[in-house]
Amino acid sequence: MLSQPYCILFSTCSVLNEQVALSSVHPSQLGSDVLVIPLCVDVRRDSNNVLTQMLMDGGSELLDELCLAVYCPLGECIITRGYLLPTHSVFHCVFGDMEENLQQCIEHALDNGWTNKTGTITFWLEGFTAVNVCPHSVIECVRLWLQQGGNHCKYTRIVFSAETSTDCTKTLLERYFPLAHYYFSSQTPESVRRAPRHKEDDAPTSREVSQNEVILISFIAP
């Protein structure tokens, strides 16, 4: 298992914070250009695994492509099409117990997603939790990548999908993306890809998070 959470307080950055979103909708129902998940090793054997169930939602063609894919080194991603999933590409992260391999996978996904002119990229946190990766590790890797060079300009929206732990994930996001204000905006899954920027006067200061609803949180600097 990767390391336990620890406190990291980053400086508030309005450019970065406006790109971050939290979704309570399962990725199989959430439109995105790229979906990032851990590699499912026993894709044909363990039908009860949440990763296998996700891949089965993508259909037999997705399963076949993944099974026939050339295995890549640790720290990289196997890339397949989304098929029946509402995403253009699926990035399957290949990593072991080393946290640096996870970081390399996240960077590989973000770099290659941007190269392919991706507007929206989604990280499925429940999928990473299923392979003993804490959500904070994924969020931290994304935050560190965004701080490098001009990476903060490369994506329209970076979505963290947390269907069953939305409140806990929101707390984590507030740690890695410190903010003075945050607002909720309910939108249909199809609208996430081109979600508009939120204006302070248009959004309430708080609201309840309901199941099967897309919750976009725009972090606004003072």
N, C-alpha and C positions, 0 to 999 in steps of 0.2 A: 504494500500500500504506500502511496506517496505521502508526503509530509502533511501534518495537521495544520489547520489554519493559524495564521499569526497576523498580527496587525501591521498593515502597510498603509500609510496615509499619503496618497499622491496629491499633488497640487491640482486644484480645480482648473479645468480647461474647457471653455465653452465649446470649442470646435470639436473636441473628442466627445464630450458629454451629450451633445445633440445627436450623435450617431448611434448611441447605445439604446437597445430596446429589450424588454423582458416580455416573453410570451407565455401564457398559460395554456396554449393550444398545442396538442401533440403534433410533431413535425409531419406526420402522415396527412395532416389536415391543414398545414401551414405553408403557404406559397413562399418560395425562396429560390434564388438562383443557385446557391450551393448549400448543401447540408453536410455538416461535419460530424462524424460519429466514430467511435472506436471500431477497429477491425473485429468482426465476429469470426473466430477461428473455426468453431464447430457449426458452421452454418447449416449443414445438412443433418446434424444429429440432435441438437438440443432445441426442440421446438418450443420449450417453455421459456427460453431465454428472451429477454426483452429486445435484444439486438436482432435475434432471429425473427421475432415477430415483426419488427420494423422492416426487415428485408423482405419478408413474405408479403407485406403490404405493397412492396414495390413490384411484386409479380415474379414469375418464374424466370423471365429474361434477366432480371437483375441478379437473381441467385446464380444463374448460369454464368453470367459475365464475371461475377466475383470469384466463383469457383475456378474459372479458367484463367484468371488474371495471374500475371507473373508476380511472384512475391517480391516486395521491395524491401530495402534495408530498413533497420530501425531508424526512426526519426523522419520517415517519409510517409506518403499516403498513396494507397491504391485508389485510383479514380475510376468510377463507373458512371453510367448514365442513371438518371432517376427513374426512368420507365413510368410505372404507375404512381410513383410518389410525386407530389406537386413541386418538384425541384428539377433543375436542368442536370445537375451533377451531384454525385455523392462522393465525398472524400472519406475514405476509410483509414483512420490513423493507425499506424503500426508502431507500437512502442512496448517496452518491457516495464521493469520496475524503476528504471532510472528517470528522474524528473526531467533531466536535460533532454531525453528522448521525446518526452511529451511536449516540451517547449519547441523542439525542432519540428514536430508534427504540426503543431498549431501554426508555426511560422510558415511551414511548407504549404499548408492549406490556404492561409491568408495571402501568401505571395502568388501562388498559382491561381487562386480565385481572382485576384486583381489582374493578373496577366490575361486572363480570359474575359476581362471587362465585366466582372461580376458587380452588380449593384447591391445585392443583399446576400449576406452569408449568415447561416444559422448554426449555432452550436447546441447540440442536444445534450443537456447536462445529465438527464436521467440515464442516458446511454453510457456516459463516462462513469457515473456512479456505479453502474452495474459491473464495471471491471475495476472497482475499488479506486477510482480517481475522484478525489474531492472536488466539488464544483469550484471552490476557490482557486484550485490549481489551474483550471481552464481559464477562468476569468482573469487571473493574474497574467497568464501567458499572453492573452489578447491585449491586456492593458500595456504590457511592456512592449509588445510589437507596435502598438499605436504610437508610442513615444519616439520611435526610431525614424529619423529623417522626415520624409514627407508622407509617411504611411497614413497619417490622419486624414489625408485628402482622397484616399483610394476607394472608400466605400460610402454608399449612401446610407446604409443601415446595417448594423451588426446586431443580430438577435440572439439572445440566450433563451432557449426553450426549457422551461421548468414547469411541467404540467402539474406535478404533485407537491412541489416545494416552492411555490411562487413567493410566499412571504419571506422565507429564509433566504432565497436568492436575491430578493430586493435588498435585504440587509447587507448581503455581501457586495452587491453593486454599489451601495452607498459607501462602503469601505474603500473600494478600489477606484470609485469615481466620486470623490467628495463633492457635495453640492450645497447650495443655499436654498434651492427650491426644487421640487420635482412634481410633475403633473402626470395624470393618467389620461389616456385617450383610448376609448374602445373602438376597434375597427374589425371588419371582417377579414378572414385570412387572406383573401385575394388582394386586399388593399395594402398589405404590409409592404410589398415590394416597392411601392412608390408612396410611402407614407410621407405626408407633408410635415414641415417643421411646425412646431407648436408655438403659439404666441401666448404670452403671460395672461393677457386679458381674456383669452378664449377658453382657458382650461381651469377646472376646479382644482383646489389644493389637495383634495383627497377623495378617495372613493373605495368601495369594497371590490375585491377581486373575485369574480364569479368563475365557476368552472366553464371550460370550453369557450373561453373568451380571449381574444387577443388583447393584451395589455401592453401598450407602448409607453415607456417611461422616458421622457426627454429630460436629461439632466442639464439644467441651465445655471451657468456661473453667475455670480453676483454682478 
